[in-house]
Amino acid sequence: MTRVLMTSDAVGGVWTYTVELARALAEIGVESMVALMGPPPSVEQKQEITKIGGVSLLHQPFALEWMDNPWDDVDAAAEWLLQLQAEFRADVIHLSGYAHATLAWGAPVLITAHSCVSTWWRSV
């Protein structure tokens, strides 16, 4: 069975994307571990993802890379993510951010570029 370690957050559209991707991967037999950072997921969000077979959800409240002065948390999250990779032995790493792309994953890395908060804020 193929395994994917996915990073995500529960703040907005990244969550929706993560749930849809995890569901689609589960339908083809891929097991996913979602490493959620930032604010905790709501009860509804937890229920939404735990209904998907073959998906596990882990959360740590590390600041996200687009938040003010997140770098100590970004470094701590890197250690946590590498530990998860060692335990889960993912075949593919799917990141929803840029800061952890250069870690020594030992597996192929895919990065999804979500919206830019600064440019979104200016335009909205």
Backbone bond lengths (Angstrom), bond angles and torsions (degrees), N, CA, C in turn:
res aa  C-N    CA-C-N  psi(-1)  N-CA   C-N-CA  omega(-1)  CA-C   N-CA-C  phi
1 M - - - 1.445 - - 1.531 109.36 -
2 T 1.304 115.81 135.06 1.458 122.07 177.56 1.526 109.08 -77.78
3 R 1.324 114.81 141.35 1.467 121.01 -179.72 1.523 110.25 -124.13
4 V 1.339 115.73 137.81 1.461 122.26 179.45 1.523 108.59 -125.11
5 L 1.326 115.92 128.52 1.458 121.82 170.79 1.518 106.57 -97.35
6 M 1.337 116.63 120.41 1.459 122.80 -176.16 1.523 110.29 -116.75
7 T 1.320 117.61 133.39 1.455 119.77 170.83 1.525 108.36 -96.18
8 S 1.319 114.91 151.59 1.458 119.64 -178.53 1.514 109.71 -161.73
9 D 1.336 115.07 177.14 1.456 122.09 168.78 1.521 107.32 -141.46
10 A 1.305 116.18 164.43 1.460 121.07 -175.56 1.521 112.18 -103.72
11 V 1.330 117.38 19.23 1.453 121.66 -171.31 1.525 113.28 -78.91
12 G 1.302 119.31 -39.02 1.469 119.52 -175.22 1.505 112.40 -163.53
13 G 1.325 114.98 -123.63 1.455 121.17 -175.36 1.515 114.47 -64.44
14 V 1.308 117.96 -25.26 1.469 120.37 177.61 1.531 109.05 -61.79
15 W 1.318 116.87 -38.65 1.465 120.71 178.71 1.527 110.68 -62.25
16 T 1.320 116.73 -48.06 1.462 121.27 179.92 1.524 110.19 -58.00
17 Y 1.316 116.29 -45.76 1.461 121.52 178.24 1.527 110.71 -58.94
18 T 1.331 116.78 -45.61 1.468 121.75 -178.44 1.519 111.39 -60.99
19 V 1.321 116.92 -45.99 1.466 120.95 -179.62 1.526 110.52 -63.09
20 E 1.316 116.95 -45.20 1.469 120.20 179.89 1.524 111.46 -63.59
21 L 1.324 117.10 -41.41 1.463 120.40 179.05 1.522 110.83 -67.52
22 A 1.318 117.83 -45.72 1.467 121.12 179.33 1.526 110.67 -59.98
23 R 1.323 117.36 -40.88 1.466 121.50 178.52 1.533 110.62 -63.75
24 A 1.317 116.72 -46.44 1.467 120.42 -179.41 1.525 111.03 -64.41
25 L 1.319 117.67 -40.12 1.462 120.66 178.54 1.529 110.78 -66.52
26 A 1.329 117.02 -40.37 1.475 120.58 179.21 1.526 110.70 -61.25
27 E 1.319 116.39 -36.33 1.470 120.89 -179.76 1.522 112.54 -63.36
28 I 1.321 117.06 -23.95 1.470 119.53 178.03 1.528 111.99 -107.27
29 G 1.336 115.82 15.82 1.453 120.61 173.17 1.510 116.79 86.72
30 V 1.328 117.80 17.26 1.467 121.62 179.18 1.525 108.71 -93.11
31 E 1.319 116.15 131.22 1.463 122.11 176.40 1.521 108.75 -90.08
32 S 1.331 116.79 134.10 1.465 121.16 -178.11 1.516 111.73 -124.26
33 M 1.327 114.97 140.33 1.460 121.86 169.98 1.517 105.85 -114.30
34 V 1.327 116.79 120.47 1.456 121.80 179.36 1.525 108.41 -98.61
35 A 1.331 115.51 116.88 1.458 122.65 177.65 1.522 106.93 -98.00
36 L 1.313 115.11 100.90 1.460 122.34 -174.72 1.518 109.98 -92.45
37 M 1.333 115.95 132.44 1.461 121.61 178.17 1.522 108.93 -124.38
38 G 1.326 115.96 165.07 1.458 119.85 -178.49 1.516 111.00 89.12
39 P 1.339 116.39 -156.10 1.460 119.77 -179.77 1.538 110.89 -58.90
40 P 1.327 116.62 150.45 1.466 119.34 -178.25 1.526 111.67 -68.27
41 P 1.320 116.28 155.07 1.465 119.26 177.11 1.529 109.74 -72.17
42 S 1.311 115.66 152.43 1.465 120.59 175.22 1.526 109.10 -72.00
43 V 1.311 116.11 168.47 1.463 120.92 175.89 1.529 109.39 -58.54
44 E 1.323 116.49 -42.18 1.468 120.93 179.82 1.522 111.60 -63.20
45 Q 1.329 116.42 -41.78 1.465 119.82 179.02 1.524 111.00 -64.29
46 K 1.329 116.95 -42.52 1.471 119.77 177.15 1.523 110.83 -59.91
47 Q 1.324 116.46 -45.45 1.467 120.49 179.79 1.524 110.94 -62.53
48 E 1.322 116.55 -40.99 1.456 121.66 -178.65 1.528 111.66 -58.59
49 I 1.319 116.84 -44.96 1.461 118.96 -175.48 1.525 112.34 -83.97
50 T 1.333 117.49 -30.73 1.465 118.47 -179.18 1.519 112.19 -73.97
51 K 1.326 116.87 -13.47 1.468 120.17 174.53 1.525 111.75 -73.13
52 I 1.308 116.85 -17.00 1.466 121.11 -178.23 1.521 108.02 -85.66
53 G 1.308 117.27 121.34 1.461 120.61 178.03 1.522 111.44 -67.48
54 G 1.319 116.11 143.15 1.463 120.38 177.39 1.513 114.57 80.40
55 V 1.333 117.33 13.53 1.464 121.10 -179.87 1.526 108.61 -122.73
56 S 1.334 115.80 129.25 1.460 119.91 173.39 1.521 108.28 -114.90
57 L 1.319 115.80 150.03 1.461 122.57 -177.76 1.521 108.93 -124.18
58 L 1.328 115.61 126.09 1.467 122.23 174.91 1.519 107.37 -124.38
59 H 1.318 116.99 143.20 1.462 120.21 -177.96 1.530 111.09 -131.55
60 Q 1.316 114.72 139.34 1.463 123.48 168.53 1.524 106.60 -135.10
61 P 1.326 118.25 139.38 1.469 120.59 -174.56 1.528 114.73 -82.09
62 F 1.312 118.10 35.51 1.462 120.87 179.27 1.528 110.23 -63.87
63 A 1.332 116.33 141.20 1.459 120.46 174.83 1.526 108.90 -62.09
64 L 1.312 115.73 143.49 1.468 121.63 179.26 1.522 109.98 -82.93
65 E 1.317 116.24 154.39 1.466 120.28 -172.48 1.519 113.96 -61.16
66 W 1.319 119.05 -22.18 1.465 121.39 179.54 1.525 112.81 -89.59
67 M 1.322 117.98 -1.99 1.467 121.62 178.39 1.532 110.14 -82.81
68 D 1.314 116.20 164.14 1.465 121.00 179.62 1.525 110.84 -63.64
69 N 1.325 115.45 129.65 1.464 124.18 175.06 1.543 113.65 45.16
70 P 1.328 118.02 59.26 1.464 121.24 -174.65 1.518 114.82 -91.10
71 W 1.331 119.15 0.65 1.462 121.57 -160.25 1.523 114.93 -66.05
72 D 1.319 118.93 -33.46 1.465 119.09 175.03 1.531 110.12 -64.51
73 D 1.329 115.84 -41.28 1.466 119.95 177.80 1.522 111.86 -68.70
74 V 1.322 117.17 -37.41 1.469 120.17 177.82 1.530 109.47 -60.87
75 D 1.330 116.59 -41.69 1.469 120.22 177.18 1.526 111.85 -65.62
76 A 1.322 117.12 -42.67 1.464 120.51 178.51 1.529 110.36 -65.09
77 A 1.316 116.44 -38.81 1.470 120.46 177.92 1.522 110.61 -63.45
78 A 1.318 117.16 -35.74 1.469 120.47 178.62 1.524 110.53 -59.52
79 E 1.318 116.56 -44.77 1.470 120.05 178.15 1.525 111.06 -61.91
80 W 1.328 116.77 -43.90 1.466 121.96 179.29 1.526 111.02 -61.57
81 L 1.326 115.96 -45.68 1.466 120.42 -178.59 1.529 111.63 -64.10
82 L 1.321 117.16 -42.31 1.465 119.43 178.23 1.523 111.40 -65.30
83 Q 1.318 116.83 -34.45 1.465 120.32 175.50 1.536 110.16 -65.45
84 L 1.332 116.68 -43.71 1.463 120.11 177.13 1.524 111.04 -60.06
85 Q 1.331 116.78 -42.24 1.460 120.83 179.03 1.527 110.74 -61.49
86 A 1.311 116.52 -41.58 1.470 120.33 -179.70 1.522 110.85 -64.34
87 E 1.325 117.03 -38.66 1.461 120.90 -179.31 1.527 112.67 -77.87
88 F 1.322 117.19 -42.34 1.472 122.91 -175.28 1.526 112.84 -82.72
89 R 1.318 116.42 -28.29 1.465 123.71 -177.99 1.532 112.37 54.50
90 A 1.322 114.24 56.74 1.468 120.44 -179.74 1.519 110.81 -66.59
91 D 1.310 114.70 145.51 1.464 121.55 175.83 1.527 111.22 -83.21
92 V 1.336 115.68 -25.71 1.463 122.39 -179.28 1.523 107.80 -140.82
93 I 1.332 115.67 141.41 1.457 122.17 175.43 1.520 106.86 -108.28
94 H 1.332 116.86 124.75 1.465 121.97 -179.91 1.525 107.91 -116.20
95 L 1.322 116.35 110.82 1.462 121.66 -176.21 1.527 111.04 -102.69
96 S 1.322 115.60 139.56 1.460 121.63 174.50 1.525 109.92 -106.30
97 G 1.297 116.11 32.35 1.455 123.25 178.35 1.515 108.64 -163.86
98 Y 1.308 115.78 174.57 1.463 120.44 -174.38 1.530 113.79 -102.59
99 A 1.317 117.16 -28.82 1.462 121.89 -167.80 1.526 114.36 -61.34
100 H 1.312 118.19 -26.99 1.463 120.23 -175.85 1.533 113.28 -103.61
101 A 1.299 116.83 11.11 1.467 120.89 -175.01 1.521 113.44 -65.54
102 T 1.313 117.82 -30.25 1.466 119.94 -174.12 1.522 113.63 -96.40
103 L 1.322 117.48 9.77 1.467 119.39 177.36 1.525 110.18 -66.26
104 A 1.302 116.56 158.15 1.475 122.12 -179.90 1.526 109.27 -80.76
105 W 1.307 115.70 76.13 1.458 122.04 -173.49 1.517 114.01 -71.37
106 G 1.297 118.18 -36.44 1.457 120.45 -175.41 1.516 112.81 75.54
107 A 1.321 116.61 17.32 1.466 123.18 178.40 1.526 107.12 -154.31
108 P 1.334 117.46 159.12 1.470 119.45 177.37 1.531 111.32 -60.37
109 V 1.327 115.91 144.31 1.461 122.64 -178.02 1.522 109.70 -117.20
110 L 1.322 114.41 133.17 1.463 122.63 176.91 1.519 106.94 -121.33
111 I 1.329 116.92 132.30 1.463 121.08 179.69 1.517 108.70 -117.28
112 T 1.324 115.90 131.15 1.460 120.78 173.38 1.516 107.64 -103.04
113 A 1.321 116.37 123.76 1.464 121.43 178.59 1.520 108.07 -87.96
114 H 1.314 115.69 110.71 1.457 120.81 176.72 1.514 107.73 -91.91
115 S 1.300 117.82 -175.54 1.457 121.04 -174.85 1.522 112.51 -61.17
116 C 1.301 114.47 154.22 1.461 121.96 176.11 1.533 107.58 -90.24
117 V 1.307 117.29 117.87 1.460 121.59 -175.56 1.529 111.46 -60.45
118 S 1.327 117.65 -41.57 1.472 120.24 -177.63 1.521 111.77 -63.94
119 T 1.320 118.14 -47.83 1.458 119.95 -179.09 1.517 111.40 -71.08
120 W 1.328 116.98 -33.92 1.465 120.02 175.69 1.526 109.60 -62.24
121 W 1.322 117.18 -45.34 1.465 121.77 -178.51 1.523 110.59 -60.69
122 R 1.328 116.58 -43.62 1.471 120.02 179.13 1.514 111.43 -62.73
123 S 1.332 117.53 -42.63 1.461 118.76 -176.32 1.517 113.88 -78.04
124 V 1.301 116.94 -25.86 1.472 118.66 -179.91 1.510 108.90 -90.29
